[in-house]
Amino acid sequence: MDLEKRPREGSEARVDLHKRPARPAVRREPQPPAQREPQAPEGCLAVAIRIPVRIIVLVLVVPVRMVWDALVVTGRFLNDALLRPLGRALLWLGRAVFVWPFVALWRYVVVPVGQALGWLGNVLVVVPLVWFYRSVLTPVGHAIAWVARGFGAALGWTYAYLLTPVGHALLWVLKGFGAVLAALGIGVWTVVSWLAKYLVVVPAVWLYTWVLAPVGRAVAWCGKGLVWLVNAAVTGVGMALYWIARILLVLPALALWRWALTPVGRVLAVIGREVRDALGHAWRIAGHISLTVGRFLGRLFRWIFVEPVRWVYRSVLTPVGHVVRDTVLRPAADAARAVRRATRHAVAAARESVRQARADFRRMLFGEPHRPRLADRGEPSGREARTLGSSTTALTKD
């Protein structure tokens, strides 16, 4: 037993030499299990509603899911087999009809015409305008600037030596006249303010202090009393209306909400939740059922149609095609190839005959064509230069 195990261990050792050294295992800390949220306890109403609702929903959802899966498969097949190639063809047609003509028009018509128009505009407009600016406008502008500088110097001399002294004199006269007017104004303002103080302000203060203020306080006290009475009346009426509305409207509505609508809403919420869960559960189950039915139909289609067609193609059509190819198509192709080769040779021979006849006719009418005589450079030409088939060379030949 030990002798039988040793070669195996040696081979395993030789094999292990070619393997990469294993990486050291990384120790991972155990993760705590995920804590699930505690589910709320379900009542007997939810348990009693769940089973029949799920059965009814499953019966209603299975045909819908099967129709949906069939539509999805049909849509994918149509997309892969019809819509995508049609879209590519329409895209290529759109490019061929709309994009490529405009690109060619832009590249071979608009761009050369634009370049030609740009060159003409440069020659007919830009160059003359540059010449006019340099030869006409620039000298005229320099002359106008020289005249403007002279006129500015004259204006500066007039301002400095004529207008400035006159302005200073007028300013001194206006300052004296302003001082006189200021003195008169101060006096008039003092008299007017004294008269206004003793004729208007003092009587007005006395009237406000001894007449208007007491009358205003009395009116304010009466108004406060009237407001308090109105406020008390409004408060009493409001409290009465509040309690009437609370007893006649709020309490019945609250009782209806608490003892009728809330229980009904809870029941409807339970039913709705169960219907929603049943729909999701039934949709998933219907998906599995639809997948199983689809696979069964696919296998049935494969067994009924695909496999017989494949067997017919492999067992009948392929041998018949090989026989037809070997007995009919290949000999026909060889014969067509031989006929094409013979036709090509015949056409070449006829073309050569026509060329020779044309040359003979031209020679008979016009004679031999004049060939230019080459200058003798002392070098052998033609067959004399070839020494492959003789024992002599061009250097030893007489």
C-alpha positions in Angstrom: 0.0 0.0 0.0 2.8 2.4 0.8 4.6 1.6 -2.6 1.4 2.4 -4.4 0.9 5.7 -2.7 4.5 7.0 -3.1 4.4 7.6 -7.0 1.0 9.3 -6.7 2.4 11.5 -3.9 5.4 12.3 -6.0 3.4 13.2 -9.1 1.2 15.4 -6.9 4.3 17.0 -5.6 5.6 17.6 -9.1 2.3 19.1 -10.2 2.2 21.3 -7.1 5.6 22.8 -8.0 4.0 24.5 -11.1 1.2 26.0 -9.1 1.3 29.4 -7.6 1.7 29.6 -3.8 -1.6 30.0 -2.2 -2.3 33.4 -0.6 -2.6 33.4 3.2 -6.2 33.2 4.3 -7.5 36.4 5.7 -9.4 35.9 8.9 -12.7 37.6 8.7 -14.5 38.6 11.8 -18.0 37.0 12.0 -20.7 39.5 11.3 -23.6 39.7 13.6 -26.8 38.5 12.0 -29.0 41.2 10.5 -31.8 42.0 12.9 -35.2 42.0 11.3 -37.9 44.4 12.3 -40.5 42.7 14.5 -43.7 42.2 12.6 -46.8 43.6 14.0 -49.2 40.9 15.3 -51.9 40.1 12.7 -55.6 39.9 13.6 -58.0 37.2 12.8 -59.7 39.4 10.2 -56.4 39.6 8.1 -55.9 35.8 8.4 -59.5 35.1 7.3 -59.3 37.5 4.3 -55.9 36.5 3.1 -56.5 32.9 1.7 -59.6 33.6 -0.4 -58.3 36.9 -1.6 -55.0 35.3 -2.8 -56.9 32.4 -4.5 -59.2 34.8 -6.4 -56.4 37.2 -7.3 -54.2 34.3 -8.5 -57.0 33.0 -10.8 -57.5 36.5 -12.2 -53.8 37.4 -12.5 -52.4 34.2 -14.2 -54.1 34.9 -17.6 -53.0 38.5 -17.5 -49.4 37.5 -16.7 -49.3 34.9 -19.4 -50.7 37.5 -21.9 -48.1 40.0 -20.7 -45.2 37.6 -21.1 -46.4 36.6 -24.5 -46.6 40.3 -25.5 -43.1 40.8 -24.1 -41.6 37.9 -26.1 -43.4 39.0 -29.2 -42.2 42.6 -28.7 -38.6 41.4 -28.3 -38.8 39.2 -31.4 -40.3 42.0 -33.4 -37.6 44.4 -32.1 -34.8 42.0 -33.0 -36.2 40.7 -36.3 -38.1 43.7 -37.7 -37.8 47.0 -35.9 -34.1 47.2 -35.4 -33.1 46.2 -39.0 -35.9 48.6 -40.3 -34.6 51.4 -38.1 -31.0 50.8 -39.4 -32.3 50.8 -43.0 -34.3 54.0 -42.4 -31.3 55.6 -40.8 -29.1 54.7 -43.7 -31.8 55.9 -46.1 -32.1 59.1 -44.2 -28.4 59.7 -44.3 -28.3 58.9 -48.0 -31.2 61.2 -48.8 -30.7 64.1 -46.4 -27.2 64.1 -44.9 -24.8 63.0 -47.6 -26.3 65.4 -50.4 -26.0 68.3 -48.0 -22.5 67.3 -47.0 -21.5 67.0 -50.6 -23.2 70.3 -51.4 -21.4 72.0 -48.5 -18.0 70.4 -49.3 -17.9 70.8 -53.1 -20.2 73.8 -53.7 -20.6 76.1 -50.7 -17.1 76.0 -49.5 -15.4 76.7 -52.9 -18.0 79.4 -53.6 -17.4 80.9 -50.2 -13.6 80.9 -50.7 -14.0 82.5 -54.1 -16.4 85.2 -52.7 -13.9 85.8 -49.8 -11.1 86.3 -52.2 -13.2 88.7 -54.3 -14.3 90.6 -51.2 -10.7 90.9 -50.1 -9.5 92.1 -53.6 -12.5 94.4 -54.3 -13.4 95.7 -50.8 -10.7 95.2 -48.2 -7.6 96.2 -50.3 -9.2 99.5 -51.7 -10.5 100.4 -48.2 -7.0 99.8 -46.7 -5.5 101.9 -49.4 -8.1 104.7 -49.0 -7.5 104.7 -45.2 -3.7 104.8 -45.5 -3.5 107.3 -48.4 -6.5 109.6 -47.8 -8.0 109.4 -44.3 -4.7 109.2 -42.4 -3.3 112.5 -43.9 -6.7 114.3 -43.6 -6.9 113.1 -39.9 -3.4 114.4 -39.2 -4.4 117.8 -40.7 -7.6 118.0 -38.7 -5.7 117.1 -35.5 -3.1 119.9 -36.2 -5.9 122.4 -36.8 -7.7 121.3 -33.6 -4.5 121.6 -31.6 -4.1 125.2 -32.8 -7.7 126.1 -32.1 -7.3 124.5 -28.6 -4.2 126.6 -27.9 -6.1 129.8 -28.9 -9.0 128.9 -26.6 -6.6 128.2 -23.8 -5.0 131.6 -24.2 -8.4 133.3 -24.3 -9.5 131.5 -21.1 -6.3 132.2 -19.2 -5.8 135.9 -20.1 -9.4 137.2 -20.8 -12.1 135.1 -19.3 -10.4 134.3 -16.0 -9.9 138.0 -14.9 -13.5 138.9 -15.9 -14.8 135.9 -14.0 -12.9 136.9 -10.8 -14.4 140.5 -11.0 -17.9 139.2 -11.4 -17.4 136.8 -8.5 -16.3 139.7 -6.2 -19.4 141.8 -7.2 -21.7 138.8 -6.6 -20.1 138.1 -3.2 -20.8 141.7 -2.0 -24.4 141.6 -3.3 -24.9 138.2 -1.6 -23.7 139.6 1.8 -26.2 142.5 1.6 -29.0 140.0 0.7 -28.0 137.7 3.6 -28.1 140.6 6.1 -31.6 141.6 4.9 -32.8 138.0 5.0 -31.6 137.5 8.6 -33.5 140.6 9.8 -36.7 139.6 8.0 -36.5 136.0 9.3 -36.0 137.3 12.9 -39.1 139.5 12.7 -41.2 136.8 11.1 -40.2 134.2 13.6 -41.0 136.4 16.6 -44.4 137.3 15.2 -45.2 133.6 14.4 -44.1 132.6 18.0 -46.4 135.0 19.8 -49.3 135.1 17.4 -49.5 131.4 16.4 -47.5 129.0 18.6 -48.3 130.3 22.1 -52.1 130.5 21.4 -52.0 127.0 19.8 -50.2 125.5 22.8 -52.6 127.0 25.3 -55.6 125.7 23.2 -54.1 122.2 23.1 -53.2 122.1 26.8 -56.5 123.5 28.3 -59.1 122.6 25.7 -58.2 119.8 23.3 -56.4 117.5 25.7 -59.2 117.3 28.3 -61.8 116.8 25.6 -59.7 114.1 24.0 -59.2 112.2 27.3 -63.0 112.2 27.9 -63.7 110.9 24.4 -61.0 108.2 24.8 -62.5 107.0 28.1 -66.0 106.9 26.5 -64.6 104.9 23.6 -62.9 102.4 25.9 -66.1 101.8 27.7 -68.0 101.3 24.4 -65.3 98.9 23.1 -65.5 96.9 26.4 -69.3 96.6 26.1 -69.0 95.5 22.4 -66.2 93.0 23.2 -68.3 91.5 26.1 -71.3 91.2 23.8 -69.3 89.6 21.0 -67.6 87.2 23.4 -70.9 86.1 24.8 -72.4 85.5 21.4 -69.2 83.7 20.2 -69.2 81.4 23.2 -72.9 80.6 22.6 -72.3 79.9 18.9 -69.2 77.8 19.8 -71.1 75.6 22.2 -74.1 75.3 19.8 -71.7 74.3 16.9 -69.8 71.9 19.2 -72.9 70.2 20.4 -74.7 70.1 17.1 -71.8 69.5 14.6 -68.5 68.6 16.2 -69.6 65.9 18.7 -71.8 64.0 16.2 -69.0 64.2 13.6 -66.4 63.1 16.1 -68.6 60.2 17.2 -69.2 59.2 13.5 -65.5 59.3 12.8 -64.5 57.4 16.0 -67.2 54.7 16.0 -68.1 54.3 12.3 -65.5 55.6 9.9 -62.4 54.5 11.7 -63.4 50.8 12.1 -64.6 50.7 8.5 -61.4 52.4 7.3 -59.3 49.9 9.3 -61.2 47.0 7.7 -60.8 48.6 4.2 -57.1 49.2 4.9 -56.6 45.5 5.9 -58.5 44.4 2.8 -56.4 46.8 0.6 -53.2 45.6 2.1 -54.1 42.0 1.7 -55.2 42.6 -1.9 -51.9 44.4 -2.6 -49.9 41.6 -1.1 -52.0 39.0 -2.9 -51.4 40.8 -6.2 -47.7 40.8 -5.7 -47.7 37.2 -4.6 -50.0 36.2 -7.5 -47.9 38.1 -10.0 -44.7 36.3 -8.9 -46.5 32.9 -9.0 -48.0 33.7 -12.3 -44.5 34.6 -13.6 -43.2 31.2 -12.6 -46.3 29.5 -14.2 -45.9 31.6 -17.3 -42.2 30.7 -17.5 -43.0 27.0 -17.1 -45.7 27.2 -19.8 -43.4 29.1 -22.1 -40.6 26.6 -21.7 -43.1 23.7 -22.3 -44.4 25.4 -25.4 -40.8 26.1 -26.5 -39.8 22.5 -26.1 -43.0 21.4 -27.8 -42.3 23.7 -30.7 -38.8 22.4 -30.8 -39.9 18.8 -30.8 -42.7 19.3 -33.4 -41.1 21.8 -35.8 -37.4 22.5 -35.2 -36.0 19.0 -34.7 -37.9 17.6 -37.7 -36.7 20.5 -39.8 -33.1 20.0 -38.5 -33.3 16.3 -39.2 -34.6 16.9 -42.7 -31.9 19.5 -43.3 -29.1 17.2 -42.0 -30.3 13.9 -43.2 -32.0 14.7 -46.5 -31.2 18.2 -47.8 -27.5 18.2 -47.0 -26.7 14.8 -48.8 -28.9 15.8 -51.7 -27.2 19.2 -51.9 -23.8 17.5 -51.8 -24.8 15.1 -54.6 -26.2 18.0 -56.7 -23.1 20.0 -56.0 -20.7 17.2 -57.0 -22.8 15.9 -60.0 -24.3 19.1 -61.4 -22.9 22.3 -60.1 -19.2 21.5 -60.1 -19.2 20.0 -63.7 -21.3 23.0 -64.8 -18.9 25.4 -63.2 -15.9 23.6 -64.7 -17.6 23.7 -68.1 -18.5 27.4 -67.8 -14.9 28.1 -66.7 -13.6 26.2 -69.7 -16.0 28.0 -72.1 -14.9 31.4 -70.5 -11.3 30.5 -71.0 -11.8 29.4 -74.6 -13.8 32.5 -75.3 -11.1 34.7 -73.8 -8.4 33.0 -75.9 -10.6 33.3 -79.1 -11.3 37.0 -78.4 -7.5 37.6 -77.8 -6.6 35.7 -81.0 -9.3 37.7 -83.0 -8.0 41.0 -81.5 -4.4 40.1 -82.4 -5.5 39.2 -86.0 -7.3 42.5 -86.3 -4.2 44.4 -85.0 -2.0 42.5 -87.5 -4.5 43.2 -90.4 -4.6 46.9 -89.4 -0.8 47.1 -89.4 -0.5 45.3 -92.8 -3.1 47.7 -94.3 -1.3 50.7 -92.9 2.1 49.4 -94.2 0.6 48.7 -97.6 -0.8 52.3 -97.9 1.9 54.3 -96.2 4.9 52.0 -96.4 7.3 51.1 -93.6 7.4 53.7 -90.7 10.7 55.5 -90.3 12.6 54.3 -87.3 15.1 56.7 -85.7 18.7 55.5 -86.0 20.4 55.1 -82.7 23.9 56.6 -82.2 26.7 54.1 -82.1 28.2 54.3 -78.6 30.6 51.4 -79.0 28.4 49.1 -76.9 27.0 45.7 -78.0 23.3 45.6 -78.5 20.7 42.9 -79.0 22.0 39.3 -79.0 25.6 40.3 -79.0 25.3 41.5 -75.4 24.0 38.1 -74.2 26.8 35.7 -73.1 24.7 33.2 -71.2 24.6 30.7 -74.1 28.1 31.1 -75.6 31.7 30.7 -74.5 32.8 34.2 -75.5 32.1 37.5 -74.0 31.5 41.0 -75.4 35.1 41.9 -74.5 36.7 39.0 -76.5 34.4 39.0 -79.5 35.9 40.3 -82.8 
